[in-house]
Amino acid sequence: MTHFPNGNEPKNLYEFSWAYAQDAKVVVDIATWLLVDVNPAAIALTGYSREELLGMEVVMLHPEAERELVAVEFLVTVAAGASFRFTRSA
């Protein structure tokens, strides 16, 4: 038998992949740049609670030195209508 967090079984494959993804995933309101949803991996990775993350500006998830670059990449990506993915270089 499979155990689901809070006893809530995902209703479809999307919900399952969101809930059990190892990668942090966030949904951002592109007009305000605020986080409107986060998956459990995002909570675990950042150390913030769900409540703390919701309403946080997306650039605040990055170190201060990267925020300007993240903001520019976010704007370019949104203007192109693409999905935003920021990966730190080594």
C-alpha positions as CSV (number, residue, x, y, z in Angstrom):
1,M,0.0,0.0,0.0
2,T,1.3,3.5,-0.9
3,H,1.4,6.2,1.7
4,F,0.5,9.7,0.7
5,P,1.2,12.8,2.8
6,N,-1.7,13.9,4.9
7,G,-3.7,10.9,3.6
8,N,-4.5,12.8,0.4
9,E,-4.0,10.6,-2.6
10,P,-3.1,12.6,-5.8
11,K,-6.0,12.7,-8.3
12,N,-3.9,12.6,-11.4
13,L,-0.3,12.2,-12.7
14,Y,0.3,16.0,-12.5
15,E,-0.6,16.1,-8.8
16,F,1.6,13.0,-8.2
17,S,4.6,14.5,-10.0
18,W,4.2,17.8,-8.2
19,A,3.9,16.2,-4.8
20,Y,6.8,13.7,-5.2
21,A,9.2,15.6,-7.4
22,Q,12.8,15.7,-6.0
23,D,13.3,19.1,-7.7
24,A,11.9,22.2,-6.1
25,K,9.0,23.5,-8.1
26,V,7.3,26.9,-7.7
27,V,4.4,28.7,-9.4
28,V,5.0,32.4,-9.8
29,D,2.4,35.1,-10.6
30,I,4.1,36.8,-13.5
31,A,2.4,40.1,-12.9
32,T,3.6,40.4,-9.3
33,W,6.6,38.0,-9.2
34,L,5.1,36.4,-6.1
35,L,5.1,32.7,-5.3
36,V,1.5,31.3,-5.4
37,D,2.3,27.6,-5.0
38,V,5.3,25.5,-4.0
39,N,5.9,21.8,-3.9
40,P,7.2,19.9,-0.8
41,A,10.7,19.7,-2.3
42,A,10.8,23.6,-2.5
43,I,9.9,23.7,1.2
44,A,12.6,21.1,2.1
45,L,15.2,22.8,0.0
46,T,14.7,26.4,1.2
47,G,13.9,25.6,4.8
48,Y,11.0,28.0,4.7
49,S,7.5,26.9,5.6
50,R,4.8,26.8,2.9
51,E,3.2,29.9,4.5
52,E,6.5,31.8,4.5
53,L,7.1,30.9,0.8
54,L,3.6,31.9,-0.5
55,G,3.7,35.6,-1.2
56,M,7.5,35.8,-1.3
57,E,9.0,37.4,-4.4
58,V,10.7,34.8,-6.6
59,V,14.1,36.6,-6.6
60,M,14.2,36.3,-2.8
61,L,14.9,32.6,-3.2
62,H,18.3,33.4,-4.6
63,P,21.4,34.9,-2.9
64,E,21.6,38.6,-3.0
65,A,24.5,38.6,-5.5
66,E,22.3,36.6,-8.0
67,R,19.1,38.5,-7.7
68,E,19.7,41.1,-10.5
69,L,20.7,38.3,-12.9
70,V,17.6,36.2,-11.9
71,A,15.4,39.2,-12.4
72,V,16.7,39.9,-15.9
73,E,16.4,36.2,-16.9
74,F,12.9,36.1,-15.4
75,L,11.8,39.1,-17.5
76,V,13.4,37.8,-20.7
77,T,11.8,34.3,-20.2
78,V,8.3,35.7,-19.4
79,A,8.5,38.0,-22.4
80,A,9.3,35.0,-24.6
81,G,6.4,33.0,-23.1
82,A,8.7,30.2,-21.9
83,S,9.1,28.4,-18.6
84,F,11.6,29.9,-16.3
85,R,14.4,27.7,-15.0
86,F,17.4,29.2,-13.2
87,T,20.5,27.0,-12.7
88,R,23.5,28.2,-10.8
89,S,26.8,27.9,-12.6
90,A,29.6,26.1,-10.8
